[in-house]
């Protein structure tokens, strides 16, 4: 069992062998939604390849019992996602990939913020251009335990578990919108596929995109302007004072700070 509490700020433990969370005192148990191999085939590099039957587990609405009503009233949700260790053909286990819609009546799409709880994550971000298969920007963020990464408005994202071991990550997000998965289905995945062959990692272009810029490597970034601090558990601050994360529901209120994250350089 991996103790996630020092990084999560919640009494959670992870069974790496199964990808299942164990909830400690005061935290309401949550049954996960499971993303299975068969459902992932539309976005895989090798759609017919074998791999683990269950690839990742999404625990939505994790909270201490005393915090749950306050978080809901603020229109937010705290989730934990666990990606198992493994490969599907040459490809490490990854999430499906999705975009967020523009906030009704607003200018910017909803953002999202992640924190790695254990393991390592490669976040693959992409911004659409004039057409769905034309991209303006592609970003790769390599993040480890405690690192916080914001998905800026307008960027779709895939999370990859390069291993070794399971990857557990938490996220805060506005609870009112539905993620858009269909664009990733139509292009059979994100801009690039991360592959491992003979112990070497390579990023392979997805040929279904008409315009594909070279990926930029960015660090997790500084987040003081958004009320967060790298390395500190982000659950306690958001649960105690949800107002500090109001930009997740109203991105225009912190538009410049959010968009600046995508313009940063390593």
HUGIKA-V909291 format. One line per field, one symbol per residue. phi: phi as a letter, one per 30 degrees, with the letter a starting at -180 (. if undefined). psi: psi as a letter, one per 40 degrees, with the letter a starting at -180 (. if undefined). Layout:
# HUGIKA-V909291
phi=???
psi=???
This chain:
# HUGIKA-V909291
phi=.cdceecdibdbbcdddciccccdeicddbdddcccedddedcddcecddledccabcccidadedceddddddicbccbcbcddlbcidcdebddjaccdddeicccdddabcbdcaibbccccbcdcdbdcccdabbcccbbejdcbcddejcdabcccdididccbcbcadccccdcceedddchjddbcdbbbhiccbccddddcdbbdddccbdejcbedcibbeicecdeddddbeddcdddcbdddbedddddddcdbd
psi=hhheddddeigiihhddeeiihhahehhihhihhhiddeedeeidgdeiiaidhdihhhhfhiideeddddddefihhihhhhihaigbehihiidhiiiihhheadiihaihihhdiaihhhhiihibdidehhdihhhhhiahdhhhhhihehiiihhgeaiiihhiiihiheeihihddddddefaadihhihhfeihihhiheehdhhiiihhiidihedeeeihhehheddddddgddeededdgdddfdddddddeeii.
